Amino acid sequence: GSVDWERQAGTSFILKKPGTKKPLLIYPRSDKYELAFSQPYIEMMGTFQTFIRVPSTTLLVIGFGFNDKHLAEPILAAVRGNLGLDVVIVSPDIETASGEDGNSYLGELLQLIDDGDGRISLIAAKFEEIVKLIPDVVSETELERHNQRLRNLGKPNA
């Protein structure tokens, strides 16, 4: 979910509403798993699973400890099946979390790294440390620029 999403009363529509008092989030509680399979989360999960199976894709994971099976399993399945998927996982406690007594999903990723899988990177850092290293994203993609050129075909230069 998101801190600025709100379900429109009486409908299934989601509104972006900065400062909402009722953010559309799944909180840690007994029905968390069930809620993850309701709208809009089930739709988001389907889209996510589609994208992590696309070749030449990078998944950047920050702030997820791989403790939710319904999220960790699809990621591991994509790592196993999509040789074109690169995965970068950032967590301040990644070394202890992926150790022998740690999380089994992170342990599997660590074993793949130890066995020579160069597609996976585990980085021990806090969000504040890693965000400085991420370059600014180009505001307009090459595809968007190309589509604009196509729309301009046959039009006089402005």
Secondary structure, DSSP 4 states (H G I P E B T S, - for coil): -BTTEEEPTTSS-EEE-TT-SS-B---SSTTHHHHTTSTTHHHHHHHHHHHTTSSSEEEEEES--S--HHHHHHHHHHHHH-TTEEEEEE-TTHHHHTSTTS-HHHHHHHHHHHTT-TTEEEE---HHHHHTTSPPPPSS-HHHHHHHHHHHTTSPP-
